[in-house]
Amino acid sequence: MNDMNVWIENILKNKKRIAIPIMTHPGIELIGKTVYEAVTDGNVHYEAISALNDRFPAAACTIIMDLTVEAEAFGASIEYFENEIPTVTGSLISGVEAIELLEIPDLMRGRVPQYLLANRLATENIKDKPVFGGMIGPFSLAGRLYDMSEFMMACYCEPEHTKLLLQKCTEFLTKYCLALKRQGIQGVVIAEPAAGLLSNEGCSEFSSQYVKKIVDVVQDENFIVILHNCGNTGHCTAAMLETGAKCYHFGNKVDMLEVLKECPKDVIVMGNLDPVTLFQAGTAKDVKDATLSLLQKTAEYSNFVISTGCDVPPHVPHCNIEAFYEALNEYNELK
């Protein structure tokens, strides 16, 4: 296994920047498969990761950010699309009794085995860099099971019941994360975007304390947690830091300079180029200019890793991805 503390130290000591975009969909297109095939077949999923790794020089490989896998394992209804990420339809539970009766699923439910397979194949075959798995966070999962709007109301009207649901979600996610870790990966991106809907105090109470329970169990010298919250507009960064994760990943709604000022200098901070308006809809020049601009603005922060603000969607022109790495190379040549 890689010593991830050493990996982090090397980032902090190096004047040159590395890039870890959250990106898998372009790899699916490289191998001529559909998103549906990739999210339902661990072999296809791995092939996409491998093809993308062969084509572009990311400093780590990431798994698709699919925030329906865990909800499906609980029994939620999922709508699939040929070339878009699946979505949860309707709500699985409603009310106190349903929460009390909700069973924590085993790891053979739904597509969990296929995601475990993709992680295992990636780490068995990609040896020159870390592989980071992915999973949803407790608050975001609870909202998908309950209906997010109703769950937000319940957090303040019936907090003892919502906390029971959060505890059940956390228990399952801890079990899932340990299984991911056993596949040999070096870390996991916990995606908790719905927590950005809460105030800093609410994020601390209903998200961070539960994420911390996962972090405390799984994170060690060989395995790091990267907490992603693209719903954060800068108002709940302090709550995110309470989790004790080694790395934090931010969306394009935040000012990266302000985030970097707030975060300790010994944790890795990642973000935050817009994956849609820039990578998908922009030109190669737009991407290159924005990448160089962000690198220059954050030059004094050795703990910054440039990334996309969220998972890069399907149908991103490959010339835009190439422009991103061209900008990174140009910046590093001056260091």
C-alpha positions as CSV (number, residue, x, y, z in Angstrom):
1,M,0.0,0.0,0.0
2,N,1.0,3.6,-0.5
3,D,1.7,5.7,2.6
4,M,-0.8,8.5,2.0
5,N,0.7,10.7,4.7
6,V,3.9,10.7,2.5
7,W,1.8,11.4,-0.5
8,I,0.3,14.4,1.1
9,E,3.7,15.6,2.4
10,N,5.1,15.4,-1.2
11,I,2.3,17.6,-2.4
12,L,3.0,20.1,0.3
13,K,6.7,20.2,-0.4
14,N,6.5,20.4,-4.2
15,K,6.3,23.8,-5.8
16,K,4.8,22.2,-8.9
17,R,1.1,21.6,-8.9
18,I,-0.7,18.3,-9.5
19,A,-4.2,17.9,-10.9
20,I,-6.9,15.5,-9.8
21,P,-10.1,16.2,-11.8
22,I,-13.2,14.2,-10.8
23,M,-13.6,12.6,-14.2
24,T,-14.7,9.3,-15.5
25,H,-17.3,9.9,-18.2
26,P,-14.7,10.9,-20.9
27,G,-13.2,7.4,-20.4
28,I,-16.6,5.8,-21.1
29,E,-16.7,7.6,-24.4
30,L,-13.1,6.5,-25.2
31,I,-14.1,2.8,-25.0
32,G,-17.3,3.3,-27.0
33,K,-19.6,2.3,-24.1
34,T,-22.7,4.0,-22.6
35,V,-23.0,5.4,-19.1
36,Y,-25.7,2.8,-18.4
37,E,-23.1,0.0,-19.2
38,A,-20.5,1.6,-17.0
39,V,-22.7,2.1,-13.9
40,T,-24.1,-1.5,-14.1
41,D,-21.0,-3.4,-15.0
42,G,-17.8,-3.2,-12.9
43,N,-15.7,-4.4,-15.8
44,V,-16.9,-1.7,-18.2
45,H,-16.5,0.9,-15.4
46,Y,-12.9,-0.2,-14.8
47,E,-12.1,-0.2,-18.6
48,A,-13.3,3.4,-18.7
49,I,-11.0,4.4,-15.8
50,S,-8.1,2.6,-17.4
51,A,-8.6,4.2,-20.8
52,L,-8.9,7.7,-19.2
53,N,-5.7,7.0,-17.2
54,D,-3.9,6.0,-20.4
55,R,-5.0,9.2,-22.2
56,F,-4.6,11.9,-19.5
57,P,-2.0,12.5,-16.8
58,A,-4.1,12.9,-13.6
59,A,-2.2,12.4,-10.3
60,A,-4.9,10.0,-9.1
61,C,-7.7,8.0,-10.6
62,T,-11.3,8.4,-9.5
63,I,-14.5,6.3,-9.7
64,I,-17.7,7.7,-11.2
65,M,-19.5,10.0,-8.7
66,D,-22.8,8.1,-8.8
67,L,-25.0,9.1,-5.9
68,T,-27.7,6.5,-6.4
69,V,-25.8,3.3,-5.6
70,E,-26.3,3.4,-1.9
71,A,-29.9,4.5,-2.1
72,E,-30.6,1.7,-4.5
73,A,-29.1,-0.8,-2.0
74,F,-31.7,0.4,0.6
75,G,-34.4,-0.2,-1.9
76,A,-35.0,3.2,-3.5
77,S,-36.3,3.2,-7.1
78,I,-33.8,4.2,-9.7
79,E,-34.3,5.6,-13.2
80,Y,-31.6,4.7,-15.7
81,F,-30.5,6.5,-18.8
82,E,-28.3,5.4,-21.7
83,N,-25.9,8.3,-21.4
84,E,-26.6,10.1,-18.2
85,I,-26.0,9.2,-14.6
86,P,-29.0,7.4,-12.9
87,T,-31.4,9.3,-10.6
88,V,-33.5,8.3,-7.6
89,T,-37.2,8.6,-8.2
90,G,-39.7,9.2,-5.4
91,S,-39.1,8.6,-1.8
92,L,-38.5,5.2,-0.1
93,I,-39.6,6.2,3.4
94,S,-41.8,8.8,5.0
95,G,-42.5,9.2,8.7
96,V,-41.2,8.0,12.0
97,E,-42.4,4.4,11.7
98,A,-40.8,3.9,8.3
99,I,-37.5,5.1,9.7
100,E,-37.7,2.7,12.6
101,L,-38.6,-0.2,10.3
102,L,-35.8,0.6,7.8
103,E,-33.3,-2.2,7.5
104,I,-29.6,-1.6,6.9
105,P,-28.8,-3.6,3.7
106,D,-26.0,-5.9,3.1
107,L,-23.3,-5.3,0.5
108,M,-24.8,-7.7,-2.1
109,R,-27.8,-5.4,-2.8
110,G,-28.2,-3.6,-6.1
111,R,-25.1,-2.5,-7.9
112,V,-22.8,-2.4,-4.8
113,P,-21.0,-5.6,-6.0
114,Q,-20.3,-4.0,-9.4
115,Y,-18.8,-0.9,-7.8
116,L,-16.6,-3.0,-5.5
117,L,-15.5,-4.9,-8.6
118,A,-14.6,-1.7,-10.4
119,N,-12.5,-0.4,-7.5
120,R,-10.7,-3.8,-7.1
121,L,-9.8,-4.0,-10.8
122,A,-8.6,-0.4,-10.8
123,T,-6.3,-0.8,-7.9
124,E,-5.0,-4.2,-9.1
125,N,-4.1,-2.7,-12.5
126,I,-3.1,0.9,-11.8
127,K,0.0,0.9,-9.7
128,D,1.7,4.2,-10.4
129,K,-0.8,6.5,-8.6
130,P,-3.5,6.4,-6.0
131,V,-7.0,5.2,-6.9
132,F,-9.9,6.9,-5.0
133,G,-13.3,5.3,-4.7
134,G,-16.5,7.2,-4.2
135,M,-19.6,7.2,-2.1
136,I,-22.4,9.4,-1.0
137,G,-22.4,11.1,2.4
138,P,-24.9,10.4,5.2
139,F,-27.0,13.5,5.0
140,S,-27.3,13.3,1.2
141,L,-28.2,9.6,1.4
142,A,-30.9,10.3,4.0
143,G,-32.4,13.0,1.8
144,R,-32.6,10.7,-1.1
145,L,-34.3,8.0,0.9
146,Y,-36.8,10.4,2.6
147,D,-37.3,13.2,0.0
148,M,-34.9,16.1,0.5
149,S,-37.4,18.9,1.1
150,E,-39.3,16.9,3.7
151,F,-36.1,15.7,5.3
152,M,-34.9,19.3,5.7
153,M,-38.1,20.1,7.5
154,A,-37.9,17.0,9.6
155,C,-34.4,17.9,10.8
156,Y,-35.8,20.8,12.7
157,C,-39.3,19.5,13.5
158,E,-38.4,15.9,14.4
159,P,-34.6,15.9,15.0
160,E,-34.5,12.7,17.0
161,H,-36.1,10.8,14.2
162,T,-34.0,12.2,11.5
163,K,-30.9,11.4,13.5
164,L,-32.0,7.8,13.7
165,L,-32.1,7.7,9.9
166,L,-28.7,9.4,9.7
167,Q,-27.3,6.8,12.1
168,K,-28.6,4.0,9.9
169,C,-27.2,5.6,6.8
170,T,-23.8,6.1,8.6
171,E,-23.7,2.5,9.7
172,F,-24.3,1.3,6.1
173,L,-21.8,3.8,4.6
174,T,-19.1,2.8,7.1
175,K,-19.6,-0.8,6.2
176,Y,-19.5,0.1,2.5
177,C,-16.4,2.2,2.9
178,L,-14.6,-0.6,4.7
179,A,-15.4,-2.9,1.8
180,L,-14.1,-0.4,-0.6
181,K,-10.9,-0.1,1.4
182,R,-10.5,-3.8,1.3
183,Q,-10.4,-3.7,-2.5
184,G,-7.0,-2.0,-2.1
185,I,-7.8,1.6,-3.0
186,Q,-6.0,4.5,-1.3
187,G,-8.9,6.7,-0.4
188,V,-12.5,7.6,-1.0
189,V,-14.3,10.8,-2.1
190,I,-17.4,11.2,0.2
191,A,-19.9,13.3,-1.7
192,E,-22.1,15.3,0.6
193,P,-23.5,18.0,-1.6
194,A,-26.9,18.2,0.1
195,A,-25.2,19.4,3.3
196,G,-24.6,22.7,1.5
197,L,-28.3,23.4,1.9
198,L,-27.7,23.7,5.7
199,S,-26.3,26.5,7.7
200,N,-22.8,25.9,9.2
201,E,-24.4,24.9,12.5
202,G,-26.9,22.6,10.7
203,C,-24.1,21.1,8.6
204,S,-22.2,20.4,11.8
205,E,-25.2,18.8,13.5
206,F,-26.7,16.8,10.7
207,S,-23.7,16.0,8.4
208,S,-20.2,16.5,9.8
209,Q,-20.6,14.5,13.0
210,Y,-21.8,11.6,11.0
211,V,-19.1,11.9,8.3
212,K,-16.6,12.1,11.2
213,K,-17.8,8.7,12.4
214,I,-16.9,7.2,9.1
215,V,-13.5,9.1,8.9
216,D,-12.6,7.9,12.4
217,V,-13.1,4.2,11.4
218,V,-11.6,4.2,7.9
219,Q,-8.9,6.8,7.6
220,D,-5.3,5.9,8.4
221,E,-1.8,6.2,6.9
222,N,-2.8,4.0,3.9
223,F,-6.3,5.4,3.3
224,I,-7.6,9.0,3.2
225,V,-11.0,10.6,3.1
226,I,-11.7,13.4,0.6
227,L,-14.8,15.2,1.7
228,H,-16.7,16.8,-1.3
229,N,-19.4,19.4,-0.8
230,C,-20.3,21.3,-4.0
231,G,-23.3,22.7,-2.3
232,N,-21.1,24.8,0.0
233,T,-21.0,28.4,-1.1
234,G,-18.4,29.2,1.6
235,H,-20.8,29.2,4.5
236,C,-20.1,25.8,5.9
237,T,-16.4,25.2,5.3
238,A,-15.8,25.3,9.1
239,A,-18.3,22.5,9.6
240,M,-16.6,20.4,6.9
241,L,-13.3,20.8,8.7
242,E,-14.8,19.3,11.8
243,T,-14.9,15.8,10.1
244,G,-11.1,15.4,10.4
245,A,-10.8,14.3,6.7
246,K,-7.3,14.7,5.2
247,C,-8.6,16.3,2.0
248,Y,-11.5,18.7,1.1
249,H,-13.0,19.1,-2.4
250,F,-15.0,22.2,-3.2
251,G,-17.4,23.1,-6.0
252,N,-17.4,26.1,-8.3
253,K,-19.7,28.1,-6.0
254,V,-16.9,29.0,-3.6
255,D,-14.1,31.5,-3.8
256,M,-11.0,29.2,-3.7
257,L,-8.8,31.9,-2.2
258,E,-11.3,32.4,0.7
259,V,-11.5,28.6,1.2
260,L,-7.7,28.3,1.3
261,K,-7.5,31.0,3.9
262,E,-9.9,29.2,6.1
263,C,-8.4,25.7,5.8
264,P,-5.3,24.5,7.7
265,K,-2.2,24.5,5.6
266,D,-1.5,20.8,6.3
267,V,-4.7,19.5,4.7
268,I,-5.2,19.2,0.9
269,V,-7.7,21.5,-0.6
270,M,-9.1,20.6,-4.1
271,G,-11.3,22.5,-6.6
272,N,-13.0,24.1,-8.3
273,L,-13.2,24.7,-12.1
274,D,-16.8,24.5,-13.3
275,P,-17.4,21.1,-15.0
276,V,-20.5,22.2,-16.9
277,T,-20.2,25.8,-18.1
278,L,-16.4,25.6,-18.5
279,F,-15.5,22.0,-19.4
280,Q,-18.6,21.0,-21.2
281,A,-19.8,24.3,-22.7
282,G,-16.7,26.3,-22.9
283,T,-13.9,26.4,-25.5
284,A,-10.4,25.0,-25.1
285,K,-9.2,28.6,-24.7
286,D,-11.7,29.2,-22.0
287,V,-10.6,26.1,-20.1
288,K,-6.9,27.0,-20.5
289,D,-7.3,30.6,-19.4
290,A,-9.5,29.6,-16.4
291,T,-7.0,26.9,-15.3
292,L,-4.0,29.2,-15.5
293,S,-5.9,32.0,-13.7
294,L,-6.8,29.7,-10.8
295,L,-3.3,28.3,-10.6
296,Q,-1.8,31.8,-10.5
297,K,-4.3,33.0,-7.9
298,T,-3.6,30.1,-5.6
299,A,0.2,30.1,-6.1
300,E,1.1,30.7,-2.5
301,Y,-0.9,27.8,-1.2
302,S,1.2,24.6,-1.4
303,N,-1.8,22.5,-0.2
304,F,-3.9,23.3,-3.3
305,V,-4.6,20.6,-5.9
306,I,-6.4,21.9,-9.0
307,S,-9.5,19.9,-9.9
308,T,-13.0,20.2,-11.3
309,G,-15.7,21.5,-9.0
310,C,-17.7,18.2,-9.4
311,D,-17.8,15.2,-11.6
312,V,-17.2,16.0,-15.2
313,P,-20.4,15.2,-17.1
314,P,-20.7,13.2,-20.3
315,H,-19.9,14.8,-23.7
316,V,-17.0,17.0,-22.6
317,P,-14.8,17.8,-25.7
318,H,-11.5,16.1,-25.3
319,C,-9.7,19.2,-26.5
320,N,-11.0,21.0,-23.4
321,I,-9.4,18.3,-21.2
322,E,-6.2,18.6,-23.1
323,A,-6.3,22.4,-22.6
324,F,-6.6,21.9,-18.9
325,Y,-3.4,19.8,-18.8
326,E,-1.6,22.2,-21.2
327,A,-2.3,25.0,-18.7
328,L,-1.0,22.9,-15.8
329,N,2.2,22.0,-17.8
330,E,2.8,25.6,-18.7
331,Y,2.4,26.7,-15.1
332,N,4.7,24.0,-13.8
333,E,7.4,24.8,-16.4
334,L,7.9,28.2,-14.7
335,K,8.4,26.6,-11.2
